Amino acid sequence: MSPETDGNEHLPFGVTENTTFYHWKDNDYFLSIRDAETLKYMTDQSGCASQYFVFLNVSNEIFNLYFTDTNDYQFNADSYYLNEEAIVIKMISPMHETAHSTFFSILVTKLSDMKLDRKLQSLAASVTKANNRHKEPDQSYRPFRLPKGRSHKWPSLTVEVGFSESRTKLANDARWWLTESAGDVKDVITIYIRKVTKEITIENWNLVPGPNGPMFPRVTYRTVLSQKRDSDDVKISNEVPMTIPFENLFLRPAEGPIERDVKFEKDDLKHIADCVCQVAPDYGT
């Protein structure tokens, strides 16, 4: 089986079979379910609880009223499917937040060295509205100054973080960003965390030419980082840097002597893993 799948492709919206589905009643009911699901997720000791729950019968009016530009930081309105009137809610955790925030801090440092840290706009988890799906990433970025004719709709880079039970969904989300945007999204970074074993897989997805010509989404970089015990150093499987091409990020060629591709060296990637492991719950392993 391909490393981009885990056998759960048949399940709705890419979530696993232990994900709970609910029917929308009103916002008070949603908030009560949110609290219950969050408590269940945060107190889970198996490391296998689903990071998601799903509400059905959510009209577009309800979505716009309660889930657009929300200031509720206990969850991420991961995806809203218009035709199905379904919303997939992603619960956040310290490991989840640490992964993408550490990536961001490293990215900013590297751009600062090029005096470009104020030229890239952090869209954070802003909702992108496509034909049948509204999608909220964990982080997204694009340059403040866009090329002539380039839509403001899509970021140039997105970051998606998930746990072991959601690997298929992460892969499907990466494919969606690249294909639905018709290539406007250039890079999708996925950070896949195995909570119990403290193993983290970082991937970069891009559109690449297929054997018959059409472009298709593919993992172009992968490394696995692991730490058996808190006192151990983080081990890394791929010591080659993860590269985000300058032109992919800023949508223009690099200029001058200091502008260059953004390279996440092995120490940068190990730092992400180390920070995530430091906030990982103790599962008694």
N, C-alpha and C positions, 0 to 999 in steps of 0.2 A: 504493500500500500504506500502511496506517495506520502512523504513527510508533511505535506500541506493538508492532509485529511486525517480524521480519526474514526471514521466509520459512522458518523452521525449525520451524514448529508441529508437523510430523509426527514429529519426533524424540522418542524416549522421554524422559519426565521433563523436557522443555524444554532438555536439553543439546544441544550441537552435534555434528555428525557426526565431528569429530576427538576426541571424548571416548572414552576407553578403558573397556571393560566387563571385569570380572573375575568369577570364581566364587569364593565363599568356601571356604577350606580350613581355616585356623585363624588365630589372632591373629598368630602370627609371620609368616605369609605376608602378612597384611594390612599389618603394619608394614614389611615389605620393599618392598611395592608403594607404600606411602605415601612411603617415602624416595625410591624411584626416580621416582615421579611428581612429587614436590616438587622434586627436583633438575632434572628435565626442564623443569618450569614456571619455576623461578627462573633458569635459565640460558638460556631461550629468547630469541633475539635478533630474532625476527620480530614479536613482540607478538601472535601469533595462537594460541599454545598454549592449550588448554582449561584453564580454572580448575578443572575438575571431573574426577573419575573415579567410576565406579559399581561397586559390588559386588552381585552377585546371590546368591541362595540364602542370604540372611542371615535366620535365623529371629528371631522376636520375643525369644526367650530370649538369643540371641547379641547382639542389639541392646541389651537391658537390661544384659547383662553387661559389654560393652565400650564402649558408646557413650552411655550415660546418665551424666551428671555426670562426664564425662571431664575430666582436667586436662591433656590433650595440646593444647597451643596451636599445633601445627603445622597443624591442620586444623579445619574446622567440619563437624560431622555435619549437613549442610544439610537433608536430608529422608530419612525412612525411610518406605517404603510397605509397609504390613502385608500387603495382599493379594498384592502382587508379590514380597514378601520381598527388597526391593532398597533399598540405601542409597546416597544421592548424597553424595559427599564434596567439600567446597569447600576448596581450598587457599588459604591466606591469604598476603598479601604486605605489604610496607611501605606501598604505595599504598592497598591495601584497608583496612588498619588505621588509617592516617592519616585517611582520609575519614570514617569513622564516629566516631573518637575526637575529631576536631576539631569535628564536628557536636555531639557531646556537651558539649564544653567551652564552646561558644558557648551552647548551651541552658542549661547550669547558670548561666552568667553572667547571662543574662536572667532566670532564675527567682530568682537571688540579689537582683537589683534589686527584685523583688517580695516578698522574704523568704519565698520558697517553694521554695528549692533543697533543703530537707530534707523537703518534703512530697511529692516525686515519687520513686518507687522505680525505680532502674535494675535491670532484670531481666537486663541484659547479653544473653548468648546462650542464655538458659534455653530448654529444649525445651518446646514447646507440643504436647500430644497431642490430636489430633482423631480422627475416625472411622477413616479409612484412612491417615492421614498424620501422622507426628510431624515438626514443623518447628522448626528452630533459626534464628532471625534473626541478623543481625549485631549489632543492638542492639534493645532493647525497653524500654518504660516504662509505668508506670501509677501512679496516686496511691496512697499508703499507705492512705488512708482511702477506701473504696469506698462508693458509694451502697447503701442497703439493697436486697438481692436481686441485686446485681451479682456475677456469678461472678468468682472469682479466676483462672479459667482463661486469660483473654485479656488481653493488654496493651491500653492505649488508643492507643499509638503504637509502630510498628515502623520499623526502618531496615534496608534491604537494599542492599548494595554489590556491583557486578559490573563485568565488563569487556566490551569490544566484542563478544566472541563469545557473550556470555550475555544479550544484551538481551531476547530473547524470554522467557528464564527469569525475569529480574527482573520483567517485566510480569506473567507468569503468577503469580509469587509474590505480587505486590501484590494481584492479583485474589483469590487464594486467601485471604489474610489478611482481606480485607474481607467476602467472601461466606461463607466457612466459619465465621467468627465471628458471622454474622448481624448485622453492624453493631457488635458490641462493640469491635472494632478500628476506630478512627475515622479515623486518618491513617496512611498508609504512605509514607515517604520513600524514594525510590530514587535511588541515586547511581551513574551509569553512566559508566565511564571508558574512553576510547580511549587506550591506553597509548602508542602510537607518536606520535600527533599531539598528545598532551596536551590533549585536549578532554574536558570533563566535563559531563554532562547531569544536572541535579538536578530531580526531579519530586516532586510531592505527589499521591497518589491518595486519592480519597474515594468513598463511595457517593453517587450523585446520582439524583434522580428520572428515570425513563425516560419516553419519550413516551406510553406506555400505563399508567404508574403505578408498576410495580415499580422498586425501586432497583437500580442497576447500577454497577460500578466504573469510574471514569474519571479520567484525568489532569486535575486542576483547576489545576495550576501547572506550568510548565516554564521552565527557563532553561538556556542553553548557555554554558559558560565555556571560554575557550581561551587558550593562550599559545604562540606560535610559537617563540620563543627564550627561554632562561632570563633574559635581560636585559630582556625585554618585560614590560609590565604585563599582567595578566590582563584579557581583554575579556569582557563579559557581554552576552548578547542581550536579556535582560529585566530592566529596572531596577526593576520593581515588586517590592516585598518578598514573600517567601514567608511566608504567614501560617498558623500553627497556632492555631485558635480555642481560647481558654482552656477553654471547656466541653468541647471534644473531648479535651483533655489531662487535665484534672482531674475530668471527669465531674460538674461542678456549675457553676452560673453564677459569674461573677466577682463579687467583693464588695469594696466600699471603693474608694478612689481609686487605689490602686497596682496592683490586679489587672487584667490586660488580656490581650488576645491576644498570643501570642508571634510577633514579626515578625523574620524573618531578612532584614535589609537587604542591599542589593547588596554593601556592604563585608564583611558577614559571609560571604556566599556566595563572594565573591572570595577571602576568607581561606581557606576550605575548599579551593578550587581551587589557590591558591598553595602551601599546605602539601602537597597531593598532588603537585604538579609538582616540588617540591623533593626529594622522595624517589623520583621516577620514574627508572627506568634510562635510560641513554643508548643509544638505538637507532640512533645514527648519522645522524639526520635533520638 
